[in-house]
Amino acid sequence: MSSEYPEPPELRALPEAPRALLFALLDLSADVNTVGNAAARAIGINQTDLICLNLLFQRGPATAGELASAVGLTTGATTTVIDRLERAGYVRRTPAPDDRRKVLVTARPDATGEAFTLFDDLMASLAELTAGYRDDQVALLTEMLTDFRARLTRFAGDLKR
């Protein structure tokens, strides 16, 4: 870390191995961001749109409010994202079957599936990487990364207050 940054005492007190892991995780976050930007550009949208599209693709239909809450955007910003994704052909809006006042946003499987083939080589490479670990190692890494993500999410929420 830069010598100009006064590290918090918890960080200064870390032994070398946990410190290296912490900074590797932060570097991973930056690298994921770089891949997200490049991938979004490759399919003609921006990274926020890609994040929302991925969420809809993985979790299924959502209202604009649900999507906004899941990604931490305002409902107005989310509506703009949905408008762009709809114009690009990646999502469609449909009335909710249980409440016709609500509108569900659904990823179009044909267009979204085609867009996400962009990640096939990366996913194959990562599958090869993870296959080299024992189940107990994978469980430990999964637990740590899940906790890391939860802490990032909590921190992002704190920043928004």
FIKE-361188 format. One line per field, with one value per atom (N, C-alpha, C): residue number from 1; residue in three letters; x, y, z. Coordinates in steps of 0.02 Angstrom, whole numbers, plus 50000, padded with zeros to 5 digits. Atoms other than C-alpha are relative to their C-alpha. Example, Ala and Ser with C-alpha at 12.3 -4.5 7.8 and 13.67 -1.06 7.14 Angstrom:
num <- c(1|1|1|2|2|2) $
residuo <- c(ALA|ALA|ALA|SER|SER|SER) $
x <- c(50045|50615|50045|49958|50684|49961) $
y <- c(49941|49775|50060|49941|49947|50055) $
z <- c(50000|50390|50000|49997|50357|50037) $
END
This chain:
num <- c(1|1|1|2|2|2|3|3|3|4|4|4|5|5|5|6|6|6|7|7|7|8|8|8|9|9|9|10|10|10|11|11|11|12|12|12|13|13|13|14|14|14|15|15|15|16|16|16|17|17|17|18|18|18|19|19|19|20|20|20|21|21|21|22|22|22|23|23|23|24|24|24|25|25|25|26|26|26|27|27|27|28|28|28|29|29|29|30|30|30|31|31|31|32|32|32|33|33|33|34|34|34|35|35|35|36|36|36|37|37|37|38|38|38|39|39|39|40|40|40|41|41|41|42|42|42|43|43|43|44|44|44|45|45|45|46|46|46|47|47|47|48|48|48|49|49|49|50|50|50|51|51|51|52|52|52|53|53|53|54|54|54|55|55|55|56|56|56|57|57|57|58|58|58|59|59|59|60|60|60|61|61|61|62|62|62|63|63|63|64|64|64|65|65|65|66|66|66|67|67|67|68|68|68|69|69|69|70|70|70|71|71|71|72|72|72|73|73|73|74|74|74|75|75|75|76|76|76|77|77|77|78|78|78|79|79|79|80|80|80|81|81|81|82|82|82|83|83|83|84|84|84|85|85|85|86|86|86|87|87|87|88|88|88|89|89|89|90|90|90|91|91|91|92|92|92|93|93|93|94|94|94|95|95|95|96|96|96|97|97|97|98|98|98|99|99|99|100|100|100|101|101|101|102|102|102|103|103|103|104|104|104|105|105|105|106|106|106|107|107|107|108|108|108|109|109|109|110|110|110|111|111|111|112|112|112|113|113|113|114|114|114|115|115|115|116|116|116|117|117|117|118|118|118|119|119|119|120|120|120|121|121|121|122|122|122|123|123|123|124|124|124|125|125|125|126|126|126|127|127|127|128|128|128|129|129|129|130|130|130|131|131|131|132|132|132|133|133|133|134|134|134|135|135|135|136|136|136|137|137|137|138|138|138|139|139|139|140|140|140|141|141|141|142|142|142|143|143|143|144|144|144|145|145|145|146|146|146|147|147|147|148|148|148|149|149|149|150|150|150|151|151|151|152|152|152|153|153|153|154|154|154|155|155|155|156|156|156|157|157|157|158|158|158|159|159|159|160|160|160|161|161|161) $
residuo <- c(MET|MET|MET|SER|SER|SER|SER|SER|SER|GLU|GLU|GLU|TYR|TYR|TYR|PRO|PRO|PRO|GLU|GLU|GLU|PRO|PRO|PRO|PRO|PRO|PRO|GLU|GLU|GLU|LEU|LEU|LEU|ARG|ARG|ARG|ALA|ALA|ALA|LEU|LEU|LEU|PRO|PRO|PRO|GLU|GLU|GLU|ALA|ALA|ALA|PRO|PRO|PRO|ARG|ARG|ARG|ALA|ALA|ALA|LEU|LEU|LEU|LEU|LEU|LEU|PHE|PHE|PHE|ALA|ALA|ALA|LEU|LEU|LEU|LEU|LEU|LEU|ASP|ASP|ASP|LEU|LEU|LEU|SER|SER|SER|ALA|ALA|ALA|ASP|ASP|ASP|VAL|VAL|VAL|ASN|ASN|ASN|THR|THR|THR|VAL|VAL|VAL|GLY|GLY|GLY|ASN|ASN|ASN|ALA|ALA|ALA|ALA|ALA|ALA|ALA|ALA|ALA|ARG|ARG|ARG|ALA|ALA|ALA|ILE|ILE|ILE|GLY|GLY|GLY|ILE|ILE|ILE|ASN|ASN|ASN|GLN|GLN|GLN|THR|THR|THR|ASP|ASP|ASP|LEU|LEU|LEU|ILE|ILE|ILE|CYS|CYS|CYS|LEU|LEU|LEU|ASN|ASN|ASN|LEU|LEU|LEU|LEU|LEU|LEU|PHE|PHE|PHE|GLN|GLN|GLN|ARG|ARG|ARG|GLY|GLY|GLY|PRO|PRO|PRO|ALA|ALA|ALA|THR|THR|THR|ALA|ALA|ALA|GLY|GLY|GLY|GLU|GLU|GLU|LEU|LEU|LEU|ALA|ALA|ALA|SER|SER|SER|ALA|ALA|ALA|VAL|VAL|VAL|GLY|GLY|GLY|LEU|LEU|LEU|THR|THR|THR|THR|THR|THR|GLY|GLY|GLY|ALA|ALA|ALA|THR|THR|THR|THR|THR|THR|THR|THR|THR|VAL|VAL|VAL|ILE|ILE|ILE|ASP|ASP|ASP|ARG|ARG|ARG|LEU|LEU|LEU|GLU|GLU|GLU|ARG|ARG|ARG|ALA|ALA|ALA|GLY|GLY|GLY|TYR|TYR|TYR|VAL|VAL|VAL|ARG|ARG|ARG|ARG|ARG|ARG|THR|THR|THR|PRO|PRO|PRO|ALA|ALA|ALA|PRO|PRO|PRO|ASP|ASP|ASP|ASP|ASP|ASP|ARG|ARG|ARG|ARG|ARG|ARG|LYS|LYS|LYS|VAL|VAL|VAL|LEU|LEU|LEU|VAL|VAL|VAL|THR|THR|THR|ALA|ALA|ALA|ARG|ARG|ARG|PRO|PRO|PRO|ASP|ASP|ASP|ALA|ALA|ALA|THR|THR|THR|GLY|GLY|GLY|GLU|GLU|GLU|ALA|ALA|ALA|PHE|PHE|PHE|THR|THR|THR|LEU|LEU|LEU|PHE|PHE|PHE|ASP|ASP|ASP|ASP|ASP|ASP|LEU|LEU|LEU|MET|MET|MET|ALA|ALA|ALA|SER|SER|SER|LEU|LEU|LEU|ALA|ALA|ALA|GLU|GLU|GLU|LEU|LEU|LEU|THR|THR|THR|ALA|ALA|ALA|GLY|GLY|GLY|TYR|TYR|TYR|ARG|ARG|ARG|ASP|ASP|ASP|ASP|ASP|ASP|GLN|GLN|GLN|VAL|VAL|VAL|ALA|ALA|ALA|LEU|LEU|LEU|LEU|LEU|LEU|THR|THR|THR|GLU|GLU|GLU|MET|MET|MET|LEU|LEU|LEU|THR|THR|THR|ASP|ASP|ASP|PHE|PHE|PHE|ARG|ARG|ARG|ALA|ALA|ALA|ARG|ARG|ARG|LEU|LEU|LEU|THR|THR|THR|ARG|ARG|ARG|PHE|PHE|PHE|ALA|ALA|ALA|GLY|GLY|GLY|ASP|ASP|ASP|LEU|LEU|LEU|LYS|LYS|LYS|ARG|ARG|ARG) $
x <- c(50043|50000|50045|49962|50059|50023|49974|50169|49964|50037|50058|49933|50063|49908|50013|49991|49900|49955|50038|49845|49968|50031|49721|50041|49959|49799|49987|50016|49707|50039|49964|49792|50075|49928|49965|50018|49986|49950|49996|50007|49914|50068|49939|50048|50003|49988|50120|49950|50044|50013|49928|50067|49842|49998|49996|49897|50003|49995|49946|49932|50067|49776|49952|50045|49683|50012|49986|49772|49987|50017|49750|49924|50072|49562|49980|50014|49561|50021|49978|49661|49951|50050|49536|49938|50058|49394|50014|49983|49484|50002|49997|49517|49930|50069|49333|49967|50027|49287|50026|49970|49407|49967|50033|49333|49928|50069|49157|49994|50001|49195|50013|49983|49276|49943|50054|49136|49938|50058|49000|50010|49985|49084|49993|50001|49099|49929|50070|48910|49958|50034|48866|49960|50035|48808|50054|49951|48889|50001|49991|48947|49941|50059|48798|49944|50050|48683|50016|49979|48784|49988|50013|48772|49926|50072|48583|49977|50018|48569|50020|49977|48672|49955|50045|48562|49933|50064|48403|50009|49987|48482|50006|49989|48532|49939|50054|48384|49931|50066|48243|49967|50035|48113|49998|50003|48108|49965|50027|48018|50059|49947|48118|50023|49983|48112|50044|49960|48179|50070|49935|48318|50041|49965|48361|50028|49978|48372|50058|49949|48478|50068|49937|48608|50020|49983|48601|49993|50013|48535|49934|50065|48394|49951|50049|48231|50003|49995|48254|50059|49942|48428|49986|50015|48364|49953|50044|48224|50039|49958|48355|50039|49964|48456|49953|50049|48300|49983|50014|48259|50056|49943|48435|50003|49998|48430|49943|50057|48259|50014|49983|48316|50053|49947|48468|49976|50029|48353|50016|49981|48415|49946|50053|48259|49933|50068|48071|49962|50044|47940|49934|50065|47784|49962|50040|47639|50011|49994|47659|49936|50061|47537|49956|50038|47484|49975|50020|47467|50015|49990|47441|50024|49972|47493|50076|49927|47670|50025|49968|47788|50062|49941|47916|50049|49948|48080|50031|49976|48138|50056|49946|48302|49975|50018|48272|50052|49951|48354|50042|49963|48402|50057|49950|48492|50049|49957|48560|50048|49958|48623|50055|49950|48710|50053|49952|48789|50047|49958|48852|50046|49951|48939|50069|49938|49070|50045|49963|49122|50019|49989|49135|50073|49930|49325|50024|49983|49344|49972|50031|49222|50035|49964|49314|50067|49936|49479|49992|50013|49406|49978|50020|49326|50062|49937|49497|50038|49966|49572|49969|50033|49442|50000|49999|49445|50063|49937|49623|50001|50003|49567|49958|50040|49504|49935|50066|49324|50007|49993|49381|50032|49970|49489|49948|50052|49345|49950|50047|49230|50029|49969|49354|50003|49997|49380|49931|50069|49193|49975|50020|49161|50034|49965|49295|49976|50024|49238|49929|50068|49057|50001|49993|49108|50029|49970|49216|49947|50055|49067|49950|50048|48952|50029|49969|49076|50003|50001|49092|49930|50070|48902|49981|50014|48887|50035|49963|49023|49969|50033|48939|49937|50061|48777|50016|49979|48868|50020|49979|48941|49941|50059|48768|49961|50038|48705|50023) $
y <- c(49941|50000|50062|49938|50178|50023|49975|50251|50063|49940|50405|49984|50020|50306|49975|50024|50289|49940|50062|50108|49996|50010|50067|49949|50045|49975|49926|50071|49812|49975|50019|49812|49995|50000|49856|49939|50056|49715|49931|50065|49579|49968|50035|49447|50000|49994|49436|49959|50042|49291|50026|49972|49361|50068|49935|49533|49990|50014|49460|49977|50023|49373|50058|49942|49533|50041|49959|49629|49961|50040|49484|50003|49994|49493|50068|49933|49680|50005|50001|49654|49961|50039|49520|50043|49956|49645|50049|49954|49768|49964|50038|49633|49981|50016|49579|50062|49937|49761|50012|49991|49770|49953|50048|49612|50021|49977|49678|50057|49943|49841|49977|50023|49753|49958|50043|49624|50042|49958|49756|50038|49965|49857|49953|50048|49700|49984|50016|49672|50063|49938|49856|50031|49969|49902|50024|49980|49977|49950|50050|49886|49995|50002|49934|49960|50038|49867|49925|50070|49705|49969|50026|49685|49985|50010|49705|49942|50053|49590|49932|50062|49456|49980|50015|49468|49973|50024|49448|49931|50064|49304|49944|50050|49213|49989|50005|49251|49997|49999|49269|50069|49936|49406|50038|49956|49554|50064|49933|49718|50048|49949|49877|50014|49988|49904|49944|50057|49729|50002|49995|49752|50057|49942|49923|49982|50020|49852|49950|50052|49704|50027|49973|49810|50066|49938|49965|50063|49940|50089|50031|49970|50213|49970|50027|50162|50038|49961|50304|49977|50024|50245|49930|50068|50066|50002|49993|50120|50018|49982|50199|49940|50062|50036|49954|50044|49937|50025|49971|50057|49984|50014|50035|49926|50072|49845|49978|50017|49838|50023|49975|49946|49956|50043|49832|49929|50066|49680|49947|50049|49598|49983|50013|49613|50019|49978|49631|50013|49984|49704|49963|50034|49602|50014|49991|49625|49941|50053|49527|49960|50040|49381|50007|49995|49408|50071|49930|49599|50039|49968|49682|50072|49932|49850|49998|50008|49781|49977|50021|49757|49959|50042|49617|50011|49996|49635|49931|50068|49472|50002|50006|49432|49957|50040|49371|49945|50055|49198|49996|50005|49202|50052|49946|49370|49998|50000|49355|49940|50060|49177|50010|49987|49231|50049|49951|49381|49967|50030|49274|49945|50047|49152|50033|49962|49289|49975|50022|49216|49925|50072|49034|49981|50017|49032|50013|49985|49116|49947|50050|48995|49932|50063|48845|50002|49992|48911|49998|50001|48941|49931|50068|48768|49955|50038|48694|50017|49978|48796|49970|50024|48748|49925|50073|48565|49973|50021|48558|50003|49994|48588|49943|50050|48460|50033|49975|48476|50043|49961|48538|50068|49937|48672|50045|49962|48726|50027|49978|48734|50059|49945|48845|50063|49942|48960|50030|49977|48970|50038|49966|49015|50068|49937|49148|50052|49953|49225|50024|49980|49225|50052|49951|49317|50065|49941|49436|50041|49966|49477|50032|49973|49501|50064|49940|49624|50057|49947|49719|50030|49977|49728|50044|49961|49789|50068|49938|49919|50047|49958|49981|50031|49973|50000|50056|49948|50099|50064|49941|50215|50039|49967|50253|50040|49963|50320|50071) $
z <- c(50000|50000|50000|50004|49970|50069|49936|50105|50023|49983|50099|50035|49970|50163|50071|49931|50353|50012|49993|50368|50068|49934|50505|50040|49958|50653|49986|50014|50609|49940|50060|50440|50014|49983|50508|50042|49955|50636|49966|50034|50507|49985|50023|50482|49923|50072|50306|49958|50042|50239|49998|50005|50289|49965|50034|50229|49924|50072|50060|49973|50021|50050|49994|50001|50092|49937|50059|49954|49935|50058|49832|49987|50008|49864|49972|50026|49834|49927|50070|49673|49957|50036|49621|49985|50011|49644|49942|50055|49530|49933|50063|49400|49975|50019|49402|49969|50027|49373|49929|50066|49225|49949|50044|49148|49985|50008|49177|49951|50046|49088|49928|50067|48940|49970|50025|48925|49982|50014|48935|49934|50063|48798|49940|50056|48691|49978|50020|48694|49994|50015|48675|50056|49943|48850|50049|49950|49004|50058|49948|49159|50048|49956|49268|49967|50037|49133|50001|49999|49127|50069|49932|49316|50009|49995|49308|49956|50046|49158|50029|49970|49245|50058|49944|49399|49976|50028|49296|49968|50032|49199|50052|49948|49359|50045|49951|49473|49971|50031|49351|50003|50004|49328|50066|49941|49448|49981|50011|49467|50000|50000|49443|50072|49931|49631|50030|49976|49668|49970|50033|49541|50031|49970|49613|50068|49933|49788|49996|50006|49732|49978|50025|49643|50032|49964|49753|49960|50039|49626|50022|49988|49642|49949|50047|49558|49934|50061|49433|49957|50037|49384|49973|50022|49373|49940|50058|49255|49938|50057|49143|49975|50019|49146|49962|50032|49102|49930|50065|48960|49950|50045|48887|49982|50013|48906|49954|50043|48825|49928|50068|48677|49967|50027|48657|49987|50013|48653|50051|49949|48813|50050|49952|48920|49970|50018|48905|50065|49943|49020|49988|50004|49058|50063|49939|49178|50047|49950|49340|50000|50003|49337|50062|49938|49518|50015|49988|49510|49937|50065|49342|50005|49992|49416|49999|49999|49431|49932|50062|49287|50018|49990|49284|49943|50050|49193|49995|50012|49115|49949|50049|49030|49943|50059|48853|49992|50000|48855|49937|50062|48672|49997|50005|48674|50058|49941|48851|49997|50006|48825|49949|50052|48666|50026|49973|48754|50050|49949|48897|49974|50028|48779|49997|49998|48782|50057|49941|48951|49998|50002|48893|50012|49991|48881|50071|49930|49050|50047|49957|49130|49994|50010|49054|50037|49966|49121|50075|49928|49294|50024|49982|49294|50006|49997|49257|50065|49939|49399|50063|49939|49529|50006|49998|49480|50033|49970|49547|50075|49927|49726|50029|49965|49851|50025|49977|49914|50062|49939|50085|49986|50019|50003|49966|50034|49892|50050|49949|50043|50039|49963|50137|49957|50044|49987|49988|50010|49956|50061|49938|50137|50007|49993|50136|49949|50051|49972|50013|49982|50030|50055|49946|50188|49973|50031|50086|49964|50037|49974|50048|49951|50124|50032|49970|50201|49950|50051|50037|49993|50006|50024|50059|49939|50203|49998|50004|50175|49949|50051|50015|50028|49969|50113|50049|49953|50247|49964|50039|50115|49974|50029|50048|50052|49948|50214|50007) $
END
